[in-house]
Amino acid sequence: MSDRPAFTLTIDQNKYLSLDGREVHAILTVSSTGGVTTQAVPAEAAEVIIVDTSGSMSGAKIREARQAAATAVQTLRDGVHFAVVSGTGSAKVVYPSGSTPSLVQANPATRAEAAKAVERLLSYGGTAMGEWLKLAGHLLSTRPHAIKHALLMTDGQNNERADVFDSVLSAWSGTFVCDCLGIGADWQPAELRKVAEAMLGTFDYVRDQGDLPEYFRRLTQASMNKTMADLSLRVWVPQAARLMFVKQVDPVLLDLTGKRADVNPLTGDYPTGSWGPEERKYHICVEVPPGQVGQEIRAGWVKLVHPDTQDVLASGNVLAQWTDDLALSTQINGNVAHYTGQAELHDLIQDGLSAKAMGDIETATARLAKARDLAGASGREDTAKLLDRVVEVDPATGTARLRKNVDKEDTLELDTGSVRTSRLRREGI
């Protein structure tokens, strides 16, 4: 039996460029199958559950947080090394107990003990997310060969100085994956977005606190399904070409461009985190020098690699060919067009919400109205409904205006949801 998943990499693009064409766009679909049910021994895993227990987490919030943390603990499979961290103006391991912070292996006894420790969580103090992540990083680094994951939940705004917070994210970026959840109406999406981008994780908004345990269960289960850690996209481009960007575009938007680790002057590794049975899509853009009619080049060579072992798990070529046939050079690949539109939708929403927060009503209205049109055209009915709660468009005149007294929770849901993308509908390909 295989002890790791099988990977495939397929590339969607239109390779034909006009004589003055310079940019080559491609969507890379990376699929992983197997590895969970076929494994004789599950992959080594380490998990840290971080619960915001600051003063704002009083009443129902702390009760729901306790239940959610207990649910996450019960979802851990036997053998996983784990800890539960209480986050205030500092960070403290509440389980396992001991003078030295550590992880413990999950089994029926330790899960029961952890659940009891979680029941004693109280709300007090401030919010210092950098300290929480730093402690999680130190705990997870004690299992260097494990698939390392943290789950962070908060209801508040970070009290640390921005430079302190950023230095923690920079120091621990790429060392473990962290998924984040915001609850209530007082947290800042930009802060959790920073964490998710640095730690290659997700961030989401739990509008109904009663749903928090299910979110914890789902994210913990997804972590338990991971079978390979720390894979990278290795991208080579020819001399005189320039790699413009590498972005994950499905299931969520994540810009990997700034995370490059040079392999050599023409090749760089871009981290993708841990993998289980799943599919993700990436968008790359390569700027190439001009060519002659009929000339074909390899504009990029993409490999999915394990950086430690240098094993190549899948690979594919991005091609470019110059043509004077206008019909060929003007064809737009369906996947490229779709995910370019999804990224534009995200940018429009972010620009619109930022302008609204700064009181620039004209810009906010224009950006959010355009986002509403694009969401409807691309089949994003969920996003279109959220935009309808923020901006209204007169169907007769096309005039748009921001709604008054918008529910803050609607804005938070729109903000966090903008990073999620939809798949290209089959009939649209």
Helices and strands as residue ranges (DSSP letters): E 6-12, E 16-17, E 23-33, E 45-52, H 60-75, E 81-87, E 91-95, E 104-105, H 108-119, H 129-140, E 147-154, H 162-172, E 177-183, H 189-198, E 203-206, G 209-211, H 212-224, E 228-236, E 242-250, E 254-255, G 257-259, E 261-264, E 267-275, E 278-287, E 296-306, E 311-322, H 326-329, H 334-357, H 361-377, H 381-388, E 391-393, E 400-402, H 408-417, G 426-428
